[in-house]
Amino acid sequence: MGQQPSPQTKRARTALPPGLRPLLDTLRVEDPDTPVQEDILGLDLLHRHLADYAPQTRRAYLADWKRWASWCRAQDRTPLPAEPADIALYLASAHDDHGTEPATLQRWTTTIATAHTANGHPDPTNAPPVPGLLRWLRATKPQPRRRTSRWLTDLELTRVLAHTREESWPELVINRRDRLIMLLARATGDGPDEILGLRTGQLTLDEERVVLTRPDQEPQVLANPLPAADWSTCLPCSLAMWRQVTDLADDSRTALRSALEAPDRLTPRGHSHTLESAPDSQAWLLRRVRRGGTVTADRMAPKALRGLLHTHATGAGVDTTGLTAFALRPHP
């Protein structure tokens, strides 16, 4: 007994009109050793039509047309002008018997249409059942699995934030920024684009509470997302400490380094909730930092959020499996 085709390989026949489905079983098996026909109908004019195409594209079109002409010869069908039903059988059999991808089938269809145009014939690929078959093939193509993010627990997030406590130069610059990013993501539930799109003037302190102001919305008081045991898990502290960096950086790079690199500067103790008015309220709040601690005026790229989370999680010994930028969102 021959091997029975699996349901997966026979799905395309269901997209054909009922009258064409039985014809799939009558198609002859193509012999791969059959010599290529020298005089292929329509090939010369197609070659001239493709003269201005890129060499690689031209070779692909000509090979596709030869394949179609060879199939038609094996099935006693006419390649030019072609019948729409024959094109549908050609595509369906390639999909069912050989697992040809929808993108390749679409390219073959485009080649057939181009060859007909080049030879002065109407495009047969716009007539039923070809368009319906192509739509069906695209709709049923398996989609890649989307990467889902696991939730970072409060305990894990506390450990990750502890990895940002290093206050020596220049690590403290990146650590202060990253800590604020992670706490803001947890407090707001926003994704990377929203968090990294914040302007400096949108976050203020009101009686030791962080207030977020968005365009055309009422100000929102952000609750601290974790128990604020000290400054490493405290949202107001993180905002104040990062704003100290950006305010000094906006004043001058020398001022930033001399103030924060001083050997006698102590690691913060207790909470620090002092926040002056922003020198430039429209500047990006969360900015790119170069090696050496230089704070730029540029906004961070959204993909950087996942990278910094993985860096600190790895340093803290937290499993990074399934951690995307959305792992920082509060538990639903």
Protein Blocks (a to p, Z undefined) as FASTA:
>chain_A
ZZdddfklmmmmmmpcfklmmmmmmpccddfklccdfbdghklmmmmmmmmpcfklmmmm
mmmmmmmmmmmmmnopafbdcdfklmmmmmmmmmmmnopafklmmmmmmmmmmmmmmnop
acfklpcfklmmmmmmmmmpccddddddddddfklmmmmmmmmmpccdfklmmmmmmmmm
mmmmmmnopafklmmmpcfklpcceehiacdddehiacdddddfbdcfblmlcmklmmmm
mmmmmmmmmmomklmmmmmmpmklccdehjdfbdcddfblmbcfbdcddehhiacfbdcd
fklmmmmmmmmmmmnopafehiafklmpccZZ
